[in-house]
């Protein structure tokens, strides 16, 4: 067998291992666990960090204010230095729509050693703790919640004894580039952090989705959240690790009625979303970067390359092995496309999308070594060596 045939065989073996041994990451049936209404519904404080979010608040904030929650709940929106009138718009939406009580506040510029979002979260959590809530719902300003979202989160946490219940919001998929890139983003995330393993007691895998995190207030205090993860650009994974490292029980799954309304109409928008923190995910380690690039190439790029090489050289073994690996890859992507209600002809294009992610990851490293650090909402964080978590 030729070198390309052997490489294709290794790729096929890798895909068979991913299919069967990586926590069945490709399945999309991990939804909210069984729910049980508590005898007395706990007080929940909803903390929303918001920086220049006037464009999305009209589609998201009213859904929070309109929560059909049997207990007491309040919303704390932290206007993180916005220049587009985010805070005043939030007050106007509350006056217009009514619903849950809303407090709008601003923390000022973050001190050294804090990322802006987590500084805003700290400010909001501080305001909330003065009311002594039993739970905190940390949710992003672009997330729209179904009217029963808070009720179901609390009922699931109560029934399962979870310290964290987090849902991966369904991201927007309307433009061509969103259709190509967004489902793959969630697919890759699930591959790195299989949801089934996250919810298993004793398993080391820990992750959350920052757009929707219900957290017990006493657990947050014990884990010193958000102070313990104040450097985090990728804050949701850091939060989950802090909770699980302290013996907490966490759960993460796909959402049904929790949706991101943030648009990413151009490839440039998606590119910035991924590349600004991709190298942080690799802990700014060049060896890990090289391994990641090699792994992406082996797993995603070799199968179609082997098919083409086999057809060009007349090597049936090479073409068939590459085709089998590509087929397994395609099959594992189909459930995610169905979850996002996308056409299945996108599934064989996953190698192309993976190549884009490879380039985004390399670009993230290039930006890091140019001294630009992780950037978000007009801020650049100059201490990437301390970054340990995820922000979307």
C-alpha positions, -999 to 999 in steps of 0.1 A, spaced: 0 0 0 11 35 -7 18 62 19 -15 79 11 -34 46 14 -18 40 49 -27 76 59 -63 71 48 -64 38 68 -53 57 99 -79 84 92 -106 57 89 -95 41 122 -97 75 138 -132 80 126 -143 46 138 -129 55 172 -147 89 172 -179 72 162 -179 46 189 -156 58 217 -159 96 220 -190 97 241 -213 94 211 -207 131 206 -225 131 172 -259 124 188 -282 153 193 -306 138 218 -290 153 249 -317 177 259 -329 189 293 -329 161 318 -361 150 335 -378 178 354 -396 179 387 -413 210 401 -400 220 435 -424 224 464 -413 260 467 -399 277 436 -365 293 444 -356 329 438 -336 333 406 -314 363 397 -308 366 359 -275 383 351 -271 397 316 -237 412 306 -242 436 277 -218 456 257 -230 475 226 -260 451 222 -287 476 211 -290 457 178 -301 424 195 -318 435 227 -353 441 212 -353 404 201 -339 390 233 -346 410 264 -384 410 262 -382 372 262 -364 373 296 -388 398 310 -418 376 299 -407 344 317 -436 324 330 -418 315 363 -439 306 394 -414 319 418 -395 352 423 -371 363 396 -353 395 387 -332 406 358 -299 424 363 -285 438 330 -250 451 333 -242 478 307 -205 471 301 -193 505 287 -217 505 257 -216 534 233 -248 526 215 -274 533 242 -277 497 253 -286 506 289 -313 532 280 -328 508 254 -330 481 280 -349 504 304 -373 514 275 -380 478 266 -388 471 303 -412 501 304 -428 490 272 -431 452 278 -433 450 316 -427 416 332 -399 407 355 -382 435 374 -352 449 356 -322 466 371 -297 483 347 -263 491 361 -227 497 349 -195 485 364 -171 509 348 -139 498 330 -125 465 341 -94 466 362 -62 449 351 -65 411 352 -102 410 343 -118 404 309 -147 428 303 -175 402 303 -165 386 335 -161 420 352 -196 428 341 -208 394 354 -191 400 387 -209 433 390 -242 418 382 -237 388 406 -227 413 433 -260 432 428 -279 400 427 -264 385 459 -277 415 479 -311 400 472 -300 365 484 -311 344 453 -308 306 454 -299 304 417 -282 326 392 -290 325 355 -261 338 335 -273 345 299 -259 366 271 -276 396 257 -282 380 223 -301 350 238 -339 347 234 -356 324 258 -389 306 254 -415 317 280 -410 285 300 -372 284 298 -364 295 334 -391 272 348 -377 242 330 -341 250 339 -349 252 376 -371 221 375 -343 201 358 -317 213 383 -340 204 412 -348 170 399 -312 160 391 -294 177 419 -273 197 395 -251 226 405 -250 238 369 -276 233 341 -265 248 308 -280 247 274 -262 253 241 -284 279 225 -294 272 189 -274 297 169 -288 316 139 -284 298 105 -298 320 78 -270 332 56 -250 308 34 -219 311 56 -240 305 87 -253 273 72 -218 262 64 -200 272 96 -225 273 125 -237 237 127 -200 226 125 -191 250 153 -215 231 177 -204 197 162 -167 204 169 -176 217 204 -195 185 211 -166 165 198 -142 182 222 -166 181 251 -190 151 247 -222 161 264 -229 127 279 -196 127 297 -201 161 311 -232 151 330 -216 119 344 -205 121 380 -168 113 383 -160 121 346 -133 147 341 -149 164 310 -163 198 320 -179 224 298 -209 248 297 -224 271 271 -221 307 283 -253 318 267 -275 299 291 -260 288 325 -282 282 355 -259 281 386 -266 275 422 -257 306 441 -240 288 470 -220 267 444 -208 300 428 -196 313 462 -178 281 470 -161 280 436 -153 318 438 -171 325 405 -164 347 387 -133 358 406 -115 325 401 -119 327 364 -115 364 359 -89 361 331 -111 339 310 -119 348 275 -134 313 271 -153 317 303 -180 290 302 -156 261 300 -136 277 329 -168 281 350 -177 244 344 -141 233 354 -142 254 385 -175 239 396 -166 203 387 -132 207 403 -149 215 435 -171 184 433 -201 200 417 -225 181 394 -230 198 360 -251 191 329 -248 205 294 -271 197 264 -287 212 233 -314 237 237 -349 235 222 -363 269 229 -332 290 237 -319 308 206 -292 332 197 -304 361 177 -270 374 168 -264 375 131 -232 364 114 -240 372 78 -205 372 64 -176 348 66 -156 377 81 -180 378 111 -178 341 117 -140 342 112 -137 368 140 -160 349 163 -138 317 160 -103 332 156 -104 356 185 -103 328 211 -92 296 191 -56 299 202 -67 305 238 -85 272 236 -50 256 228 -35 275 258 -13 294 234 10 264 231 27 261 196 31 224 200 -6 219 207 -13 241 177 9 219 155 -8 188 168 -43 203 163 -35 213 127 -21 178 120 -51 162 136 -76 183 117 -58 175 84 -56 137 92 -92 134 103 -110 158 80 -88 165 50 -72 131 43 -104 113 34 -114 134 4 -77 138 -6 -74 100 -6 -105 96 -28 -91 120 -53 -56 105 -51 -70 70 -55 -90 79 -85 -61 97 -101 -36 69 -96 -60 40 -101 -55 28 -65 -88 12 -55 -76 6 -19 -68 43 -14 -100 55 -29 -122 30 -10 -105 36 23 -108 74 19 -144 71 8 -153 49 39 -137 75 62 -155 103 45 -188 83 47 -184 79 85 -176 116 89 -206 125 68 -229 102 88 -218 117 122 -226 152 109 -261 144 97 -278 146 132 -264 181 138 -277 193 104 -311 178 112 -310 196 146 -304 229 128 -330 220 101 -304 223 73 -302 203 40 -283 171 43 -263 179 12 -242 201 34 -228 170 53 -202 159 27 -189 195 27 -177 191 63 -140 187 51 -142 222 35 -157 237 67 -130 219 88 -104 235 65 -119 269 72 -116 262 110 -80 251 105 -72 284 89 -91 303 116 -71 286 143 -38 294 126 -49 330 121 -57 331 159 -22 321 166 -8 346 141 -28 374 158 -15 363 192 21 365 181 16 398 166 7 410 201 -30 416 195 -42 391 220 -78 380 223 -102 407 211 -139 412 218 -163 441 215 -135 466 209 -113 454 237 -80 435 234 -69 414 263 -32 416 268 -28 386 292 -35 356 270 -12 335 290 -38 335 317 -68 327 296 -85 295 305 -121 295 295 -146 303 267 -167 333 257 -189 333 226 
